[in-house]
Amino acid sequence: MSLCKAHPRSLSIGKLIVCLAVAISALLVEGTVVRATSYLSVTFDELIAGADVIFVGEVTDVRPFPLNTRDGPVIKTRVVFRVSDPLWGTSNVLEVFDFLGGE
């Protein structure tokens, strides 16, 4: 018999608390709105046409950092690339990209 399907009077206090915690968690999760991000698929040609820079390079540093905004701190990740072959839109030796979220 399942732990929480037993008659409440036959459960120990510890098991009853576990069952209540599971039930409350299920109710909270069920009411939570989950938002997903999706992107339209693009072809390789569309990807190239929309690129600001195109290069061959090597990652030299990855570092998360906090950014203070009026809504509170946001974690971003800075990635530094050493450019070995600039193909389009750059002549820099280094390119630095910042991404939302930590590493």
Buried (B, 14 or more C-beta within 10 A) or exposed (E): EEEBEEEEEEBEEEBBEBBEEEEEEEEEEEEEEEEEEEEEEEEEEEEEEEEEBEBEBEEEEEEEEEEEEEEEEEEBBEBBBBBEEBEEEBEBEEBEEEEEEEE
